[in-house]
Amino acid sequence: KGDWLPSTDDGAYITSLMRPVTEIGEYASWIAPPKVGIDNKPGDFEYVKIET
């Protein structure tokens, strides 16, 4: 069981990596920016609108 499932320390490390990013044009550290946008749109195209 211990060989296959993540430990509590593993879970804490993964959680520490996954921080939200809400600035326009910025990507979370755990997400790679796309090489090509959907329908060849530019990389800075606003696919998701974040309202504050």
mmCIF file as gemmi writes it, N, C-alpha and C atoms, coordinates in Angstrom:
data_model
loop_
_atom_site.group_PDB
_atom_site.id
_atom_site.type_symbol
_atom_site.label_atom_id
_atom_site.label_alt_id
_atom_site.label_comp_id
_atom_site.label_asym_id
_atom_site.label_entity_id
_atom_site.label_seq_id
_atom_site.pdbx_PDB_ins_code
_atom_site.Cartn_x
_atom_site.Cartn_y
_atom_site.Cartn_z
_atom_site.occupancy
_atom_site.B_iso_or_equiv
_atom_site.pdbx_formal_charge
_atom_site.auth_seq_id
_atom_site.auth_asym_id
_atom_site.pdbx_PDB_model_num
ATOM 1 N N . LYS Axp A 1 ? 0.834 -1.202 0 1 0 ? 1 A 1
ATOM 2 C CA . LYS Axp A 1 ? 0 0 0 1 0 ? 1 A 1
ATOM 3 C C . LYS Axp A 1 ? 0.871 1.255 0 1 0 ? 1 A 1
ATOM 4 N N . GLY Axp A 2 ? 1.873 1.29 0.838 1 0 ? 2 A 1
ATOM 5 C CA . GLY Axp A 2 ? 2.72 2.467 0.941 1 0 ? 2 A 1
ATOM 6 C C . GLY Axp A 2 ? 3.545 2.737 -0.307 1 0 ? 2 A 1
ATOM 7 N N . ASP Axp A 3 ? 3.759 1.691 -1.109 1 0 ? 3 A 1
ATOM 8 C CA . ASP Axp A 3 ? 4.533 1.875 -2.337 1 0 ? 3 A 1
ATOM 9 C C . ASP Axp A 3 ? 3.738 2.573 -3.426 1 0 ? 3 A 1
ATOM 10 N N . TRP Axp A 4 ? 2.407 2.475 -3.378 1 0 ? 4 A 1
ATOM 11 C CA . TRP Axp A 4 ? 1.585 2.971 -4.482 1 0 ? 4 A 1
ATOM 12 C C . TRP Axp A 4 ? 0.815 4.245 -4.156 1 0 ? 4 A 1
ATOM 13 N N . LEU Axp A 5 ? 0.436 4.42 -2.931 1 0 ? 5 A 1
ATOM 14 C CA . LEU Axp A 5 ? -0.373 5.583 -2.565 1 0 ? 5 A 1
ATOM 15 C C . LEU Axp A 5 ? 0.515 6.704 -2.026 1 0 ? 5 A 1
ATOM 16 N N . PRO Axp A 6 ? 0.154 7.954 -2.317 1 0 ? 6 A 1
ATOM 17 C CA . PRO Axp A 6 ? 0.967 9.064 -1.802 1 0 ? 6 A 1
ATOM 18 C C . PRO Axp A 6 ? 0.865 9.169 -0.283 1 0 ? 6 A 1
ATOM 19 N N . SER Axp A 7 ? 1.949 9.558 0.324 1 0 ? 7 A 1
ATOM 20 C CA . SER Axp A 7 ? 1.966 9.742 1.775 1 0 ? 7 A 1
ATOM 21 C C . SER Axp A 7 ? 1.375 11.107 2.123 1 0 ? 7 A 1
ATOM 22 N N . THR Axp A 8 ? 1.222 11.354 3.403 1 0 ? 8 A 1
ATOM 23 C CA . THR Axp A 8 ? 0.745 12.656 3.866 1 0 ? 8 A 1
ATOM 24 C C . THR Axp A 8 ? 1.717 13.754 3.441 1 0 ? 8 A 1
ATOM 25 N N . ASP Axp A 9 ? 3.011 13.468 3.519 1 0 ? 9 A 1
ATOM 26 C CA . ASP Axp A 9 ? 4.021 14.445 3.081 1 0 ? 9 A 1
ATOM 27 C C . ASP Axp A 9 ? 3.919 14.714 1.577 1 0 ? 9 A 1
ATOM 28 N N . ASP Axp A 10 ? 3.659 13.662 0.793 1 0 ? 10 A 1
ATOM 29 C CA . ASP Axp A 10 ? 3.475 13.841 -0.65 1 0 ? 10 A 1
ATOM 30 C C . ASP Axp A 10 ? 2.287 14.754 -0.924 1 0 ? 10 A 1
ATOM 31 N N . GLY Axp A 11 ? 1.182 14.533 -0.226 1 0 ? 11 A 1
ATOM 32 C CA . GLY Axp A 11 ? -0.015 15.359 -0.401 1 0 ? 11 A 1
ATOM 33 C C . GLY Axp A 11 ? 0.24 16.809 -0.035 1 0 ? 11 A 1
ATOM 34 N N . ALA Axp A 12 ? 0.98 17.03 1.041 1 0 ? 12 A 1
ATOM 35 C CA . ALA Axp A 12 ? 1.301 18.399 1.459 1 0 ? 12 A 1
ATOM 36 C C . ALA Axp A 12 ? 2.175 19.089 0.411 1 0 ? 12 A 1
ATOM 37 N N . TYR Axp A 13 ? 3.115 18.356 -0.17 1 0 ? 13 A 1
ATOM 38 C CA . TYR Axp A 13 ? 3.979 18.93 -1.205 1 0 ? 13 A 1
ATOM 39 C C . TYR Axp A 13 ? 3.165 19.298 -2.441 1 0 ? 13 A 1
ATOM 40 N N . ILE Axp A 14 ? 2.289 18.423 -2.878 1 0 ? 14 A 1
ATOM 41 C CA . ILE Axp A 14 ? 1.45 18.697 -4.049 1 0 ? 14 A 1
ATOM 42 C C . ILE Axp A 14 ? 0.559 19.902 -3.785 1 0 ? 14 A 1
ATOM 43 N N . THR Axp A 15 ? -0.029 19.975 -2.604 1 0 ? 15 A 1
ATOM 44 C CA . THR Axp A 15 ? -0.871 21.113 -2.242 1 0 ? 15 A 1
ATOM 45 C C . THR Axp A 15 ? -0.064 22.411 -2.258 1 0 ? 15 A 1
ATOM 46 N N . SER Axp A 16 ? 1.187 22.358 -1.82 1 0 ? 16 A 1
ATOM 47 C CA . SER Axp A 16 ? 2.015 23.57 -1.806 1 0 ? 16 A 1
ATOM 48 C C . SER Axp A 16 ? 2.317 24.069 -3.215 1 0 ? 16 A 1
ATOM 49 N N . LEU Axp A 17 ? 2.317 23.183 -4.202 1 0 ? 17 A 1
ATOM 50 C CA . LEU Axp A 17 ? 2.579 23.579 -5.587 1 0 ? 17 A 1
ATOM 51 C C . LEU Axp A 17 ? 1.371 24.222 -6.244 1 0 ? 17 A 1
ATOM 52 N N . MET Axp A 18 ? 0.186 23.801 -5.857 1 0 ? 18 A 1
ATOM 53 C CA . MET Axp A 18 ? -1.036 24.193 -6.553 1 0 ? 18 A 1
ATOM 54 C C . MET Axp A 18 ? -1.644 25.447 -5.929 1 0 ? 18 A 1
ATOM 55 N N . ARG Axp A 19 ? -1.061 26.579 -6.237 1 0 ? 19 A 1
ATOM 56 C CA . ARG Axp A 19 ? -1.552 27.875 -5.766 1 0 ? 19 A 1
ATOM 57 C C . ARG Axp A 19 ? -2.306 28.562 -6.893 1 0 ? 19 A 1
ATOM 58 N N . PRO Axp A 20 ? -3.473 29.139 -6.605 1 0 ? 20 A 1
ATOM 59 C CA . PRO Axp A 20 ? -4.224 29.805 -7.673 1 0 ? 20 A 1
ATOM 60 C C . PRO Axp A 20 ? -3.518 31.065 -8.166 1 0 ? 20 A 1
ATOM 61 N N . VAL Axp A 21 ? -3.684 31.342 -9.444 1 0 ? 21 A 1
ATOM 62 C CA . VAL Axp A 21 ? -3.151 32.556 -10.066 1 0 ? 21 A 1
ATOM 63 C C . VAL Axp A 21 ? -4.307 33.228 -10.773 1 0 ? 21 A 1
ATOM 64 N N . THR Axp A 22 ? -4.561 34.498 -10.467 1 0 ? 22 A 1
ATOM 65 C CA . THR Axp A 22 ? -5.705 35.196 -11.058 1 0 ? 22 A 1
ATOM 66 C C . THR Axp A 22 ? -5.306 36.422 -11.868 1 0 ? 22 A 1
ATOM 67 N N . GLU Axp A 23 ? -3.998 36.665 -12.008 1 0 ? 23 A 1
ATOM 68 C CA . GLU Axp A 23 ? -3.545 37.805 -12.794 1 0 ? 23 A 1
ATOM 69 C C . GLU Axp A 23 ? -3.669 37.481 -14.28 1 0 ? 23 A 1
ATOM 70 N N . ILE Axp A 24 ? -4.118 38.449 -15.054 1 0 ? 24 A 1
ATOM 71 C CA . ILE Axp A 24 ? -4.271 38.255 -16.491 1 0 ? 24 A 1
ATOM 72 C C . ILE Axp A 24 ? -2.912 37.993 -17.125 1 0 ? 24 A 1
ATOM 73 N N . GLY Axp A 25 ? -2.844 36.978 -17.959 1 0 ? 25 A 1
ATOM 74 C CA . GLY Axp A 25 ? -1.612 36.637 -18.663 1 0 ? 25 A 1
ATOM 75 C C . GLY Axp A 25 ? -0.647 35.78 -17.875 1 0 ? 25 A 1
ATOM 76 N N . GLU Axp A 26 ? -0.963 35.455 -16.638 1 0 ? 26 A 1
ATOM 77 C CA . GLU Axp A 26 ? -0.093 34.626 -15.811 1 0 ? 26 A 1
ATOM 78 C C . GLU Axp A 26 ? -0.635 33.201 -15.758 1 0 ? 26 A 1
ATOM 79 N N . TYR Axp A 27 ? 0.26 32.238 -15.613 1 0 ? 27 A 1
ATOM 80 C CA . TYR Axp A 27 ? -0.114 30.832 -15.493 1 0 ? 27 A 1
ATOM 81 C C . TYR Axp A 27 ? 0.368 30.316 -14.146 1 0 ? 27 A 1
ATOM 82 N N . ALA Axp A 28 ? -0.388 29.406 -13.57 1 0 ? 28 A 1
ATOM 83 C CA . ALA Axp A 28 ? 0.053 28.76 -12.34 1 0 ? 28 A 1
ATOM 84 C C . ALA Axp A 28 ? 1.328 27.979 -12.645 1 0 ? 28 A 1
ATOM 85 N N . SER Axp A 29 ? 2.169 27.809 -11.642 1 0 ? 29 A 1
ATOM 86 C CA . SER Axp A 29 ? 3.462 27.153 -11.856 1 0 ? 29 A 1
ATOM 87 C C . SER Axp A 29 ? 3.316 25.702 -12.291 1 0 ? 29 A 1
ATOM 88 N N . TRP Axp A 30 ? 2.175 25.098 -12.01 1 0 ? 30 A 1
ATOM 89 C CA . TRP Axp A 30 ? 1.977 23.692 -12.363 1 0 ? 30 A 1
ATOM 90 C C . TRP Axp A 30 ? 1.241 23.523 -13.687 1 0 ? 30 A 1
ATOM 91 N N . ILE Axp A 31 ? 1.001 24.604 -14.428 1 0 ? 31 A 1
ATOM 92 C CA . ILE Axp A 31 ? 0.354 24.544 -15.739 1 0 ? 31 A 1
ATOM 93 C C . ILE Axp A 31 ? 1.31 25.134 -16.774 1 0 ? 31 A 1
ATOM 94 N N . ALA Axp A 32 ? 1.537 24.408 -17.839 1 0 ? 32 A 1
ATOM 95 C CA . ALA Axp A 32 ? 2.391 24.92 -18.915 1 0 ? 32 A 1
ATOM 96 C C . ALA Axp A 32 ? 1.55 25.764 -19.863 1 0 ? 32 A 1
ATOM 97 N N . PRO Axp A 33 ? 2.033 26.922 -20.276 1 0 ? 33 A 1
ATOM 98 C CA . PRO Axp A 33 ? 1.293 27.714 -21.252 1 0 ? 33 A 1
ATOM 99 C C . PRO Axp A 33 ? 1.184 26.95 -22.57 1 0 ? 33 A 1
ATOM 100 N N . PRO Axp A 34 ? 0.108 27.147 -23.3 1 0 ? 34 A 1
ATOM 101 C CA . PRO Axp A 34 ? -0.055 26.414 -24.561 1 0 ? 34 A 1
ATOM 102 C C . PRO Axp A 34 ? 0.946 26.888 -25.617 1 0 ? 34 A 1
ATOM 103 N N . LYS Axp A 35 ? 1.385 25.958 -26.454 1 0 ? 35 A 1
ATOM 104 C CA . LYS Axp A 35 ? 2.274 26.324 -27.563 1 0 ? 35 A 1
ATOM 105 C C . LYS Axp A 35 ? 1.491 27.062 -28.634 1 0 ? 35 A 1
ATOM 106 N N . VAL Axp A 36 ? 0.263 26.62 -28.872 1 0 ? 36 A 1
ATOM 107 C CA . VAL Axp A 36 ? -0.62 27.242 -29.859 1 0 ? 36 A 1
ATOM 108 C C . VAL Axp A 36 ? -1.987 27.374 -29.214 1 0 ? 36 A 1
ATOM 109 N N . GLY Axp A 37 ? -2.622 28.512 -29.376 1 0 ? 37 A 1
ATOM 110 C CA . GLY Axp A 37 ? -3.94 28.722 -28.801 1 0 ? 37 A 1
ATOM 111 C C . GLY Axp A 37 ? -5.028 27.951 -29.536 1 0 ? 37 A 1
ATOM 112 N N . ILE Axp A 38 ? -6.17 27.816 -28.904 1 0 ? 38 A 1
ATOM 113 C CA . ILE Axp A 38 ? -7.318 27.167 -29.521 1 0 ? 38 A 1
ATOM 114 C C . ILE Axp A 38 ? -7.732 27.978 -30.744 1 0 ? 38 A 1
ATOM 115 N N . ASP Axp A 39 ? -7.995 27.298 -31.848 1 0 ? 39 A 1
ATOM 116 C CA . ASP Axp A 39 ? -8.355 27.95 -33.117 1 0 ? 39 A 1
ATOM 117 C C . ASP Axp A 39 ? -7.304 28.974 -33.543 1 0 ? 39 A 1
ATOM 118 N N . ASN Axp A 40 ? -6.047 28.693 -33.216 1 0 ? 40 A 1
ATOM 119 C CA . ASN Axp A 40 ? -4.906 29.558 -33.566 1 0 ? 40 A 1
ATOM 120 C C . ASN Axp A 40 ? -5.02 30.972 -33.007 1 0 ? 40 A 1
ATOM 121 N N . LYS Axp A 41 ? -5.726 31.118 -31.887 1 0 ? 41 A 1
ATOM 122 C CA . LYS Axp A 41 ? -5.808 32.422 -31.229 1 0 ? 41 A 1
ATOM 123 C C . LYS Axp A 41 ? -4.462 32.701 -30.558 1 0 ? 41 A 1
ATOM 124 N N . PRO Axp A 42 ? -4.129 33.971 -30.329 1 0 ? 42 A 1
ATOM 125 C CA . PRO Axp A 42 ? -2.847 34.285 -29.688 1 0 ? 42 A 1
ATOM 126 C C . PRO Axp A 42 ? -2.795 33.744 -28.258 1 0 ? 42 A 1
ATOM 127 N N . GLY Axp A 43 ? -1.576 33.582 -27.744 1 0 ? 43 A 1
ATOM 128 C CA . GLY Axp A 43 ? -1.388 33.026 -26.407 1 0 ? 43 A 1
ATOM 129 C C . GLY Axp A 43 ? -2.021 33.836 -25.301 1 0 ? 43 A 1
ATOM 130 N N . ASP Axp A 44 ? -2.208 35.141 -25.51 1 0 ? 44 A 1
ATOM 131 C CA . ASP Axp A 44 ? -2.793 35.974 -24.459 1 0 ? 44 A 1
ATOM 132 C C . ASP Axp A 44 ? -4.306 36.134 -24.615 1 0 ? 44 A 1
ATOM 133 N N . PHE Axp A 45 ? -4.931 35.328 -25.477 1 0 ? 45 A 1
ATOM 134 C CA . PHE Axp A 45 ? -6.378 35.4 -25.66 1 0 ? 45 A 1
ATOM 135 C C . PHE Axp A 45 ? -7.075 35.049 -24.348 1 0 ? 45 A 1
ATOM 136 N N . GLU Axp A 46 ? -8.096 35.803 -23.994 1 0 ? 46 A 1
ATOM 137 C CA . GLU Axp A 46 ? -8.796 35.597 -22.721 1 0 ? 46 A 1
ATOM 138 C C . GLU Axp A 46 ? -9.869 34.509 -22.893 1 0 ? 46 A 1
ATOM 139 N N . TYR Axp A 47 ? -9.477 33.255 -22.668 1 0 ? 47 A 1
ATOM 140 C CA . TYR Axp A 47 ? -10.407 32.131 -22.785 1 0 ? 47 A 1
ATOM 141 C C . TYR Axp A 47 ? -11.404 32.121 -21.636 1 0 ? 47 A 1
ATOM 142 N N . VAL Axp A 48 ? -10.942 32.508 -20.464 1 0 ? 48 A 1
ATOM 143 C CA . VAL Axp A 48 ? -11.785 32.522 -19.266 1 0 ? 48 A 1
ATOM 144 C C . VAL Axp A 48 ? -11.769 33.933 -18.711 1 0 ? 48 A 1
ATOM 145 N N . LYS Axp A 49 ? -12.934 34.491 -18.5 1 0 ? 49 A 1
ATOM 146 C CA . LYS Axp A 49 ? -13.02 35.836 -17.936 1 0 ? 49 A 1
ATOM 147 C C . LYS Axp A 49 ? -13.153 35.716 -16.422 1 0 ? 49 A 1
ATOM 148 N N . ILE Axp A 50 ? -12.257 36.347 -15.701 1 0 ? 50 A 1
ATOM 149 C CA . ILE Axp A 50 ? -12.282 36.331 -14.24 1 0 ? 50 A 1
ATOM 150 C C . ILE Axp A 50 ? -12.774 37.687 -13.78 1 0 ? 50 A 1
ATOM 151 N N . GLU Axp A 51 ? -13.919 37.692 -13.123 1 0 ? 51 A 1
ATOM 152 C CA . GLU Axp A 51 ? -14.482 38.942 -12.623 1 0 ? 51 A 1
ATOM 153 C C . GLU Axp A 51 ? -14.166 39.073 -11.151 1 0 ? 51 A 1
ATOM 154 N N . THR Axp A 52 ? -13.731 40.27 -10.761 1 0 ? 52 A 1
ATOM 155 C CA . THR Axp A 52 ? -13.387 40.489 -9.353 1 0 ? 52 A 1
ATOM 156 C C . THR Axp A 52 ? -14.337 41.459 -8.722 1 0 ? 52 A 1
